Amino acid sequence: MTKQMLTAMAAGIALMAAVPAIAQQGGSTVTTATVQGPILSFSVSQEVRSRPDQATVGAGVTTTAPTAVEAMRANAAAMDKLIAAAKARGIKAEDIQTSGINLSPQYDYSNRSDGQPPRFLGYQVSNSVRATTPKIDDIGPLLDALVAAGGTNVDGPWFGMKDPDAQLVGARGAAIKEAEAKAADYARLAGYRGAELVSIGEGSFGGPQPPMPMVRLQAMDAGSAKATPVEPGQVANTLTLSFQYRLVR
């Protein structure tokens, strides 16, 4: 390293050390990252809530048989009925997805006081699918149809937006206006003429409703029973923008 390079480095360090940090409050920091002026860094969040435009429900069947092959065959027949019921309610094939298949041996552990091994009962198969639909008002009847078709394990619904980014169009403008006001306030309090935007970074979080616990529903007489009530409420989508402003004299 040459003498000239060492001299330049020492001068740069001295320049940054000569200007102290101005503020650090509420997640905002002012640093001395540039010789043109200190840099103010902070983030702004905007939450948008709206009625969901799609929902996903899960349903499955569990079958037991003496052999694994028989259990799988029985389960396949039951799942065919379940999937057919979903399609009959207007669910497209591309919106139905298998979410899990499990095959396991079953044993009876209740009588082991005599030291005997557990009694083998057979094989159990659990199979489940998830179906997504834009027909929010049809979720209750859809759940009832799945149960009537033999579904024994039902979970959901999960509500969300098909295009969550579309929710954030107005939020971006609001976040930028809030950032401009915040930067101007910091500049005034720190004795600077104003603030110049240096960079913007975006991150967003779509907040769907959390999964509901698994429930078990009893099949009902379609001619007399009221459809299962479902309230979609609202889903939240949060936009977070990170800003850097340079304070100027």
C-alpha positions in Angstrom: 0.0 0.0 0.0 1.4 3.4 -1.0 1.9 6.4 1.2 -0.7 8.3 -0.9 -3.3 5.6 -0.3 -2.7 5.6 3.5 -3.0 9.3 3.6 -6.4 9.2 1.7 -7.8 6.5 3.9 -6.8 8.5 7.1 -8.5 11.6 5.7 -11.7 9.7 5.0 -11.9 8.2 8.4 -11.2 11.6 10.0 -14.0 13.2 7.9 -16.6 10.7 9.0 -15.5 10.8 12.7 -15.9 14.6 12.6 -19.6 14.5 12.0 -21.5 12.7 14.8 -24.7 10.7 14.3 -27.7 13.0 14.5 -30.6 10.8 15.7 -31.6 7.2 16.4 -35.3 6.9 17.4 -38.2 4.6 16.5 -36.3 2.5 14.1 -34.9 5.5 12.2 -31.2 6.3 12.1 -29.1 9.1 10.7 -25.6 8.1 9.8 -22.5 9.8 8.2 -22.3 7.4 5.3 -21.5 10.1 2.7 -19.6 13.3 2.5 -22.5 15.1 0.9 -24.6 14.8 4.0 -25.8 12.3 6.7 -28.1 9.5 5.6 -31.5 8.9 7.3 -32.8 5.3 7.1 -36.3 4.2 8.2 -39.2 2.1 7.1 -43.0 2.8 6.6 -45.7 0.2 6.7 -49.3 0.4 5.3 -51.9 -2.3 6.0 -54.8 -2.9 3.5 -57.8 -5.0 4.6 -60.4 -6.2 2.2 -62.9 -9.0 1.7 -61.2 -12.1 0.3 -61.9 -13.2 -3.2 -60.9 -16.9 -2.9 -61.0 -19.6 -0.3 -59.4 -23.0 0.2 -60.9 -26.0 2.1 -59.4 -29.3 2.9 -61.3 -32.7 3.0 -60.3 -36.3 3.2 -61.3 -39.8 4.0 -59.9 -42.5 6.3 -60.3 -46.2 5.5 -59.2 -49.4 7.3 -58.8 -52.9 5.9 -57.0 -56.2 6.8 -54.4 -55.6 4.1 -52.6 -52.6 2.7 -53.9 -53.2 -0.8 -57.5 -53.5 0.3 -57.2 -50.3 2.4 -55.7 -48.4 -0.5 -58.4 -49.6 -2.9 -61.2 -48.7 -0.5 -59.7 -45.3 0.1 -59.3 -44.6 -3.7 -63.0 -45.4 -4.2 -64.0 -43.1 -1.4 -61.8 -40.3 -2.7 -63.3 -40.6 -6.1 -66.7 -39.7 -4.6 -65.2 -36.8 -2.7 -63.5 -35.3 -5.7 -66.6 -35.8 -7.8 -68.6 -33.9 -5.2 -66.1 -31.0 -5.3 -66.4 -30.8 -9.1 -70.1 -30.9 -8.9 -70.0 -27.7 -6.8 -68.1 -26.0 -9.6 -64.5 -26.6 -8.5 -62.1 -26.9 -11.5 -59.8 -29.9 -11.7 -56.7 -27.6 -11.6 -58.0 -26.2 -8.3 -58.1 -29.6 -6.6 -54.8 -30.8 -5.2 -53.9 -33.9 -3.1 -52.4 -32.6 0.1 -51.4 -35.9 1.8 -51.7 -39.7 1.7 -50.7 -41.8 4.7 -50.7 -45.6 5.0 -49.9 -47.1 8.4 -50.5 -50.4 10.3 -52.9 -50.3 13.2 -52.4 -52.2 16.5 -54.4 -52.8 19.7 -52.3 -51.9 22.7 -55.1 -52.3 25.3 -54.4 -55.8 26.5 -50.7 -56.0 27.2 -50.7 -56.8 30.9 -49.9 -60.5 30.1 -46.7 -59.5 28.3 -48.1 -60.3 24.9 -47.3 -58.1 21.8 -49.9 -55.7 20.6 -52.7 -57.2 18.4 -52.5 -56.3 14.7 -55.8 -54.8 13.5 -55.1 -54.0 9.8 -54.0 -51.1 7.7 -55.4 -47.5 7.8 -55.2 -45.1 4.9 -55.8 -41.4 5.2 -56.1 -39.3 2.0 -56.9 -35.6 1.8 -57.3 -32.9 -0.9 -57.5 -29.2 -0.9 -59.9 -27.3 -3.2 -59.7 -23.6 -4.0 -62.7 -21.6 -5.2 -63.5 -17.9 -5.9 -67.1 -18.6 -4.8 -66.8 -17.3 -1.2 -70.6 -17.6 -0.6 -70.5 -21.3 -1.6 -68.0 -22.4 1.0 -70.7 -23.6 3.5 -72.6 -25.7 0.9 -69.2 -27.0 -0.4 -68.2 -28.3 3.0 -71.6 -29.9 3.4 -71.3 -31.6 0.0 -67.9 -33.0 0.8 -69.1 -34.4 4.1 -72.2 -35.9 2.4 -69.9 -37.5 -0.1 -68.1 -39.4 2.6 -65.5 -36.8 3.8 -64.6 -37.5 7.5 -61.8 -35.0 7.9 -62.5 -31.4 7.0 -60.3 -28.4 7.7 -60.2 -24.8 6.7 -61.3 -22.6 5.2 -58.3 -20.5 4.4 -59.2 -17.1 2.9 -57.0 -15.0 0.7 -56.6 -12.8 -2.4 -56.0 -14.2 -5.8 -53.8 -11.1 -6.6 -52.6 -9.7 -3.3 -50.3 -7.3 -5.0 -53.3 -5.5 -6.5 -54.3 -4.5 -3.0 -51.1 -2.5 -2.5 -51.4 -0.1 -5.4 -52.9 2.7 -3.3 -50.8 1.7 -0.3 -47.5 2.5 -2.1 -48.5 6.1 -2.7 -49.6 6.6 0.9 -46.4 5.1 2.2 -44.3 7.4 0.0 -46.2 10.5 1.2 -45.7 9.4 4.8 -42.0 8.9 4.2 -41.6 12.3 2.6 -43.2 13.9 5.6 -41.1 12.0 8.1 -37.9 12.8 6.3 -38.8 16.5 6.2 -39.5 16.5 9.9 -36.1 14.8 10.7 -34.3 17.4 8.5 -36.0 20.3 10.2 -35.3 18.9 13.7 -31.7 18.3 12.8 -31.2 21.8 11.4 -31.1 20.9 7.7 -32.8 22.5 4.8 -34.4 19.4 3.5 -34.0 15.7 2.6 -33.3 14.1 -0.8 -34.5 10.6 -1.6 -31.6 8.1 -2.1 -33.2 4.7 -2.3 -36.5 2.7 -1.8 -36.8 -0.9 -1.0 -40.1 -2.9 -0.9 -41.2 -5.9 1.1 -44.8 -7.0 1.6 -46.6 -9.6 3.7 -49.9 -11.1 2.8 -51.7 -12.0 6.0 -54.3 -14.6 5.3 -56.5 -15.9 8.0 -54.7 -18.6 10.1 -55.7 -22.2 9.5 -58.7 -23.3 11.4 -58.4 -26.4 13.5 -59.5 -29.7 11.9 -63.2 -30.3 12.5 -65.4 -33.4 12.0 -68.8 -32.9 10.5 -71.7 -35.2 10.4 -73.5 -35.7 7.1 -76.9 -34.1 7.0 -80.1 -34.5 5.1 -79.6 -32.0 2.2 -83.4 -31.5 1.9 -83.9 -30.2 5.4 -80.6 -29.1 6.9 -79.3 -25.5 6.8 -75.9 -25.0 5.1 -72.9 -24.7 7.3 -72.5 -20.9 8.1 -69.1 -19.4 7.0 -68.0 -15.8 7.5 -65.1 -14.7 5.4 -64.4 -11.5 7.3 -61.4 -9.6 5.8 -57.8 -10.5 5.0 -54.9 -8.1 5.6 -52.0 -7.4 3.3 -49.1 -5.3 4.7 -46.7 -3.3 2.6 -43.4 -2.2 4.0 -41.1 0.2 2.2 -37.6 1.0 3.4 -36.2 4.5 2.6 -32.9 6.3 2.7 -32.8 10.0 2.5 -29.8 12.3 2.5 -30.1 15.4 4.7 -29.0 18.5 2.8 -28.0 22.0 4.0 
